[in-house]
Amino acid sequence: MIAASLNLHRTTPVSQSSRWLPNTLSPPPPSKDAILNSLLEMERRYRALKPVDLNDFIGLRECNMDAEMPLLLNPRDAPIGCWEPPVVLEAINDHFSAQVHAFFNALHELEDISDKQLPDEPVLIRRHDGLWPVIRIVSQSFDIYPDGDCLHRYFHTRRLTVQNVDSLPLLNYATELRIFPARNYTVEPDMNMTHMRPVSPRVPLELATRLPRLRNLDCPWLWERFPFAFSFQALHKFARVWEGPWRDARVEFGRGVRDTMPLLPSSLTKARLWFWNPNPYGDETDQAVQMPDLVGSSTSEFDGMDPVSLGLRDLGSRMEKFNIRAFITPDLFHSSSWPHMQHLKVEFHPCAPDGRWYFSGPRSEDPHATGYAITQEEHYPPGNEDGQETDELWNREQEEYTDDDEMLSMRSPDMFRILPIAERITPLLLAFASALQNMALLQDAELFTWLTWRPSEERAKEYEESDDVPPLFDEDHIMRMVMFRWGVRYDAPKGDGKGKVTWQVGEGWRPTEEVMKGFEDLVGGDKENVEWEGLEFVAERPRNAMDFI
């Protein structure tokens, strides 16, 4: 069954008497004392392994918490429903929130113990580094996994929150905070969102307000994901990215920045905020279908602008080092005041959050010029989807294959957008160049995206023998995916130099004169300090395995 392919965690069933809600089963979340004792034991073991002369490495630094989800029961005589009821989601959110509170309370007591240590006692917390709290969100699990016709329960949309954040203790030793999904070792790299409980993107900001000496906020994935171009329509429906909650999460981020900015510690000068986690082999988003307008009417409180771009712009005013991966608009850079910025890295998605693509096909193919509007009736789960109809469709399509893994791997994306659309990319590049001119301490900055050439069979035939596109077939005449990095980088002058602008946009395209002048002004108007690099076609984009550890 396909359930075996998607498993993340198989948990041994627990006694039915432990049931605390219908269709849920879980031990209570770990207590503050249990977490504290675990940290103290870890410190004792760590200290025993270190030579006494390495005092700089004595004491706790990384403090990890795996936020477990309550086990969901699926007895054969009373299987779980296709859609998760609100009461279960609320209980799971309570469970998650209780774990975060216990974790913070344990760290607070750890700090109190450290403050009361005698001078001759071993250091409990590394004085220079401080504490680095890490919260890893463990995926949802079942005692008995749903049958294939319950795959709706494998893909989660509603986001978890931390309740009563104001009651969390202040952690005076915490200098770095990391929040991300626990690493998935058991499913395909591009299906690691199965069973994953997303967290509201405002949660890291809220927790940061309880860390007065926080220096670094690290979020390598804020749970944004894209629709898969499954060949099978039932899988497409099961794994649907519901547009309404997707838009709402972005609004929550904008509101979260607005609400927390006055409370964020002044010491916070470094952040990595990556909204999506790219598949190194290509995201397989069908670029021929219409994308949703995630800005739309619900963002009237942001004057019609993208709340994520505005939120990131406001956060940038505090940053010295800022690493962004997000759907953005030029609003990220408009009217920005980033006087402290030294290192800026922005990866933007080829599609803007309003559903308009920054890139077209090599011959200006742009099937949908605008994104579609999101409505309450059609774009929130369970929406207008007929569960029985989806189940019947799944059963019909499943009969075509005996191997469910093969069904998962059957995709039909049309990825062809590799040519910049001048009227859309120009405002983004101009805003970027203008913002850089106002960063007096800047050392380096880059704005880039990753593009993919993997057209549909029909489109590939149109480009046979064409020099307009990257080589699509290998030496064995097998179609392959081709990816490449597209963007611009600025390196500030060192000493008496003038700095350097490096474009990596291919030989067949050049920015407008206005854009060129904006970047040439950064290097004193000297065109000799503007370089052009060729595109590097690869089958896999580089990734760092340490991002999710």
N, C-alpha and C positions, 0 to 999 in steps of 0.2 A: 504493500500500500504506500501511497504517497506520504502518509504520516510518518513512516519510518525515515523517509528522506529529509523531512523537515525537523526532526527532533533536535532539541537543544539539551534538554535535561529529562531523564526518566527517573522518577522518584519512587521509591518503594512505598506502597500504600500504607497509610497509618490507620489506626483503629477508628472505626466509625464513631465511637464515642467522643472523639476529639473534634467532631464537626462543630463549627462555630457559626456557619451560615449555610443556607441551602446551597449545595453544589460547591462548597469550599471546605477545605480542611487544612489546618496549619497549626503548628505550635505557635505560642505567642512570640512576638518579636523579641530579640535579645535585649536583656536589661542593661542599664547603665553599668551595673557592677560586673556583669559578665564581659562586657566589652572592655572595661577598665582592666580587669584581671588578665584578659587576653593580651592587652597592650603591655602590661607590666611583665608578663611571662616572656613575651617576645623580646623585650628590652634585656631581660636577664640572659636569655639564650644568646642574643646578639653580642652582649658585652663579654660573654664567656669565650667567644670566638675571636675577639680582637686583642692584639697585643696592647699592653698597658701604655706604651709610648705613643700610640696613635690617638691622642686625646681629642683631636679635631673630629674624629669619627666615632666618638663615644656618645651614646644617648640616642633617643628616638628622633626620627625625622619623618619618614613616610609612615602614615597611619591609615591603613586601608579598611574600608567597610564594604562588604558585598551586601547590597540591599536586596534581600530575597523577596520574591513574590509568594503569596499564599498558594498552596497547592490546590488545584481545582479537581474536584471529584467528577468522574464520569462513569458511574456504575452502569452495567449493562441493562439493568431493569429500569433505570431512570436516567437516560443520557442527558447531557447538558443541551440546552437550547442552541439554536443556530446563532442567535445574537446575545451578547452579554447584557444582562439586565443592569440598570443603574445601581441597584442595591449592592451588587457584587463589586462593581467598579468602585463604589464609595468605600466599601470595606477594604478593598485592596489598597486604595489610596490612604486610608487610615493606617493600615499596616506599614506602608512605606514611610509615611510621615512619622510614625512612632519610632521607627528605626533611626531616622535622621536625628530626632530629638535625643534618643538614647546615646547616639554617637557623639553629639555635641556635648551632652552632659558628662559623658565619660572623659572626653578630652579636657573639659573644664576642670574636673577633679584631678586629672593628671597634672595640669598646670598648677593647681593648688598644692599638690604633693611636692612638685618640683620647687615651688617658692619656699616651702618649709624645710627643704633639705639643709643639713649641716654642711659646713665647708669641706669636711673630709669625706663626705659621702660621694659615691659615683654619680656623675652628672646624669640626670634622667632625660633631659631634652637638650639637643644640640643648640648651644647658645647662638652660634652664628647663623645657622640655617633656619632654626625654628622648626615648627611642626608643618608637615605637608599633608593635610587631610585629603584622602582620596575616597570618592563614593562611586562604586561600580554598580550599575543597575543590572541585576540578574534577570534573565528572561522568565517568562511565565512557563509553568509546567503543569502536567496533568498526572493523575495516578494511572489512568487508562486513556490513551490518546484518542481523540475523536476519530470516527471513521471518516472516509474521504468526503462524505457529503456534509461535513461540519467544518470545512476549512476556513469558514469565516472566523472561527475562534483563534486562528493562527496569526492573524494580522490585526494589530491593535491601532486604533486611531486616537482615542481619548487620552489626554495627557495627565500624568501624575503631578501633584503639587505638594508642597510642604505647608501644613497648617500651623497657624499661630507662630509665625517666624519671629515675631517680636519677643516671644517668651524664651527663645533660644539664648543660652548664655553667651557672653562675649568671650572669644578665644584670643587672648593677647599674645600667644606665641605662634599662632598660625600665620605663615607667610606665603603659602601657596595652596590653592584649592583646585582639585581636579574632579570633574564629574563626566562620566561617559558610560556607555553600555558595556557590560562585561563581554569579553571577547568570545566569539562563537567559533568553536573548533570543529563542529560536527556537520555543518551544512555548506553548500556552495558559497564561495565568497560573495556572490551577488545576491544571495538570498538570506543574508544575515539579519534581516529585519523580522523573520518569522519568530513568533512568540515574544517579540521585543516590546516592552512597555515604554512608550515614549514619555519624556518628562517635559513639563512646560519650560520654554526657554527663559522664563523670568526667574526660575528657581535658583540658578547659579548667582544671579544678581542679588536676589534676596539674601542668600546665604552669605554673600560677600559683605553685606552690611553688618554682619555679626563678627567680622574679623578685622579689628581696628588696625592691624599691622600687615594686612595682606599686600603682597607685592605682585603676585602673578595669579591670574585666573585662566585656567586651561580647560577648554571644552572641545576635544577633537571631533565630537559629533553631537549636534543638537537635535538629532532625530528627524531631520527633514529627509524625505525620500520621494522618489519619482515613480510614476506608473511604468510597469513592465509591458513590453509589447509581446505578450504571450501569443503563440499561434492558436491556443485553445481559449475560446471565449469564456468558458467557465473559470479557468484560472485567472483570467483577466478580471472577472467579477469578484472572485474571492479575494484577490490581492489588491483590490482597488484602493487607491489613495484618495480618500474622501476630501473633496476640495474645500468644503466649508470649514472643518476643523483645521485643515492646513492653513487657510487664510487666518483663522482665529488665533492660531499659535503665533503667527507673525505679528498680529496686532498685539497679542499679549507681551511679546518682546518689546515692542515700541513703548507700550504702557509701562512695562517693567523698568526700562531705562529712565523714563520720565519720573517714575515714582521713587527710584532708588538713588538717582544721581546725587541729591543732597546728602545722602547717608553713606555713600561709598567712601572708604578710607582714602585719604590723600596719598597714601603710600602705594596704592594700586597704579602701577605704571606699565604693566606688561600683561597682554592678554592674547590668547588664541581662541577665536570663536569660529569654528567650522560648522556650518549649518547642515551640510550633507557629507556623507562618506562615499567618495567615488569608488566605483568598481575599477580596479586597475586595468581591466580589459574592456572598458567602455560601459556607460550606464544603460545602453540599449533603450533609450527613450525614443519613441517613434516621432521623428521630427516633421512628419507630414500631417500629423493630426493637430487639431486646435488645442492650445494650452489654456488653462484657466487664468482669469484676471484676478490675481491675489491682492491687488490694491483696491480696486472697486469702491462701491458705495459705502461699505462698512467702515472705511477709513476716513470718513469725513472729519473726524476729530484731528486728523493729521493733515488737513487742508488738501486732501486728494493725493498726497505723496506717500511713498512706500514707507511703512513704519519701521521695517528692519533697516533700511538705508538711513533713515533719520536717527534711529537709536544708535547705530554704529557711529554715525557722525558725532553725536553727542559724547559717546564714550571716548572717541578719538581725541577729544580735547584734553584728556587726562594722560594719554598714553605716551610712552617713550618707544615702546616696541609693540606693534599691533599686527597680528596675523589673522586675516579674514578670508573665509570661503563662504560665499553667499550669493543668492539672487539679489542683484542690486540695480539701482537706477543712478543717474548722475547726481541725485539728491545726496548721495553719500559724501560728495565732495563740494557741492554748492555751499557757499557761505561758511565753510569749515574754518575753524580756528584751532589749529593743532600746534601750539607753540613749543611743545615739549617733544614732538615726534622726532625720533632718530632712525628707526627702521620700520618701514611700512611694506606689507606684502598683502596684496588683494587678488584673490582668485574669484572671478565672476563667472556665473553660469552663462552659456551662450544665449539663453533665453532670459529676458527681463521679467520681473515679477508680475507685470501687467499682461503677460502672455504674448508679447511681441518679441520676436527673435532679433538678436543683434547680427545674425548671419543668415545668408541665403544659400541656395545651391550654387554651383559654379557658373550656371547660366541664369542667375538671378531668380531661381525658383523660390517662391515664398507663398506656399498655399494659403496661409491664414495670416492676414495682416494685423489682426487684433485678437486678444484673448476673449473667451466667453464669460458672461456674467455668472456669478455664483448665487444660487437661490436657496432658501431654507427648504423648499419642497423637494428639490432634486439632488442636493449635494451634501446632505448630512445622513449618516447611517441611522436606521436602515433605508432611508430614502424611499424611492419608488421600486426598489428591487424586490422581486418576487422570489423568496427563498426556495420555494418548491420548484419554480421554473429553473433556477440556477442548478438545483440538485439534479433535475432531469437532464439538463444540458450536460452537466458533468458526467453523468452515467452514459450518455450517448457518446460523448467524445472519448471517454475512457475505454470504450469497447474497441477503439481503433488501435490501442496500444496495450501491450501486456506489461510493459516496463514503465512505471510512473516516473522514474528518473528521466526517461526520454521525453516524457510530456513536459517536465520542468525545463528541459534544455531547449525545447522547441520554441524559438522566438522569431518574430518577424518584424524587426525594427527597420525603418528606413532612415538611416543617418547620413545626411548629405550636405548639411549646412557648414560650409567651409569658406565662404566668401563674405567679407564684411558688408553690411548694408550701410552705406555712407551716412544717410540721414539719421540713423540710429546710433551707430558707433561713434560718430564725430562728437556729439554732445558729451558722451562719456569720456572720451579722450581729452577733450578741451577742459572739462571740469577737473580731471585728474591733473593736467598740466598746471592749471591755475592754482589748484590747492597746493601743489608742491612749492610754488613760488612764495607761499606764506609760511613755510616751515623752516625757520632760521637754523635749527639745530639738525636738520635732516642729513643723514649720511647715505642712505640708499632707499629706494622705493621701486616697487614693480606692480604692474597691473597686467593680468594675464588670464587666459582661459585655455582649456583643452578642447580641441576639435576632433571629430571622428568622421572618417570616410568609410562607411559601410552601407552602401545604398541597397535598396531592394533589388531583386533580380531584374525587374522591369527597368528601373532607373540605370542599373549597371550596364544593361545592353545599350542604352542611349549613349553611354560614354566609352564604349569599346573603341580602342585605338586612339582615344583622345589624350592630348597633352595637357588638358585643363585640370586634371585630377591626379592625385597620388597613385602610384602603382598598386593595383588592387589584387593582382594574382602573384603567387610565388612562383618559384622555378618549376614546380610541379603542376602549375596552372590551377591551383586551388585558391578560391576566393578567401581573403583574409581581412581582418580589421586593421585599419591604418589610423593611428592617432598622432597628433602633434600638438606642441605647445605654441600658442600665439599670444604675443603681447609686447610690452615695452618696459624698459628698465632705465632708471636714472641713478647714477652714482655721483654723489656730490664731490666737489673738488677737494683735493688734499694738498695742503701746502699752497704753492703758487699755481696749481693746475686750474683748469676750467670745468672739470667734471666731464661726465660722458653720458650720452643717451644711446641706448642699444635697442634697436627694433628687431623683432623676430616675427615678421608678417608675411614672408614669402616674396618671391620676385615679381609676381604679377599684380601686386596691389601696393598703393602708397597712400598715406594719409593726405587730407586736404592741406592746402598751403597754410590755412589758419592754424591747424593742428601742428604742422611742422614748425611754424614760427613760435608757437607756445612752448614747445620743447627746446627749440634752439635758444630761446631766451634764457633757459636754465643754464646753458653752457656759454653764455656771453655772445650768442649769435654766431658762433663759429661752427660751420657745417663740418669741419674736420673732426669735431668731437662727437659727431653723430655716426654710429656704426649700424650696418645692416647684416644680420646673421641669417643664414639659410634655415629653412624648416628641417627638423629632424623627425623623420617618419619612424614610428615605433609600433609594435604590437601590444605593448604593455607600458602604462605609465608608472614611474617609480613610486614606491611607497615605503614608509618606515614602519617596521613591525613593532617598534617601541611605542607608537602612538596610543595603543590600546592595552598597555600593560601598566 
